[in-house]
Amino acid sequence: MKSMFDEKAPKKATNLSINSDLLAKSRVMQINLSALLESALKTKLVAAENENWKQNNKLAIKAYNSLVDEHGCFGDSVRDF
């Protein structure tokens, strides 16, 4: 699957503000904050892109579903189950 961003792009330092106790406990547990944030952002990006796709294709999906409701699926006449 094609990535939604350039995975080989260089890293860039940034500043974040988070709960100090959460940060301290994360450090004790040796959680890699950069890796965790990147993973969470990838997940969020995929969800946002999927939602955008659904919104952009809403009318086509509705039209297709209406067509199937009216005429059935293409393979209905040939399936055995």
C-alpha positions in Angstrom: 0.0 0.0 0.0 1.3 3.4 -0.9 2.2 5.6 2.1 0.3 8.8 2.7 3.5 10.7 3.4 7.2 10.5 2.6 8.5 7.9 5.1 12.1 8.8 4.2 11.7 12.5 4.9 14.2 13.7 7.5 13.2 14.0 11.2 12.4 17.4 12.5 12.7 18.5 16.1 9.5 20.0 17.6 8.3 21.2 21.0 5.3 19.7 22.6 3.6 20.4 25.9 2.3 17.4 27.8 1.3 16.6 31.4 4.5 16.5 33.4 3.5 13.4 35.4 2.6 11.6 32.2 6.0 12.5 30.8 7.8 11.4 34.0 6.0 8.0 34.1 6.7 7.5 30.4 10.4 8.1 30.9 10.4 5.6 33.8 8.8 3.0 31.5 11.3 3.9 28.8 8.6 4.7 26.2 10.0 6.2 23.0 7.9 9.3 22.7 9.0 10.1 19.2 8.1 6.6 17.9 4.8 6.6 19.8 3.8 10.0 18.4 4.7 9.0 14.9 2.7 5.8 15.2 -0.3 7.6 16.6 -0.1 10.3 13.9 0.0 7.7 11.2 -3.1 6.0 12.6 -4.9 9.4 12.9 -3.9 10.3 9.4 -5.2 7.1 7.9 -8.5 7.6 9.7 -8.8 11.2 8.6 -8.0 10.3 5.0 -10.5 7.5 5.1 -13.2 9.8 6.4 -12.3 12.4 3.7 -12.6 9.7 1.0 -16.0 8.6 2.3 -17.2 12.2 2.3 -15.9 12.9 -1.2 -17.5 9.8 -2.5 -20.7 9.9 -0.6 -22.9 10.6 -3.6 -21.3 7.8 -5.7 -21.7 5.3 -2.8 -25.3 6.3 -2.4 -25.9 5.9 -6.2 -24.2 2.5 -6.2 -26.2 1.3 -3.2 -29.5 2.4 -4.9 -28.5 0.6 -8.1 -27.8 -2.6 -6.2 -31.0 -2.3 -4.3 -32.9 -1.9 -7.5 -31.1 -4.4 -9.7 -29.1 -6.6 -7.3 -25.4 -7.4 -7.5 -23.7 -8.3 -10.8 -22.9 -11.8 -9.6 -26.2 -12.6 -8.1 -27.3 -14.7 -11.1 -24.2 -16.9 -11.2 -23.4 -17.6 -7.5 -24.2 -21.0 -6.0 -24.7 -20.0 -2.4 
